[in-house]
């Protein structure tokens, strides 16, 4: 009975200490997670084009033309 009373007293004291001194603090936001694309230059991104799906949803996409002289089919 004495052990149960001591455990109960310790638990209540622990809860009181947690309330009195506060719990864990929030960590500051991590820039590596929140701002990964902050320095990316989007000035050369082509304008978004739209396509209407069968269900009526408007889908946006960007079309990129290939760079010349890639050595693909045709002239070598």
Number of C-alpha atoms within 10 A of each C-alpha: 5 7 8 9 10 11 11 12 12 12 12 12 12 12 11 12 12 12 10 9 8 9 9 7 6 6 6 6 9 8 9 9 8 9 10 9 10 9 7 7 8 8 6 6 10 12 10 11 11 12 12 10 9 7 6 8 10 12 11 11 12 11 10 8 7 7 6 7 8 8 8 8 6 5 6 7
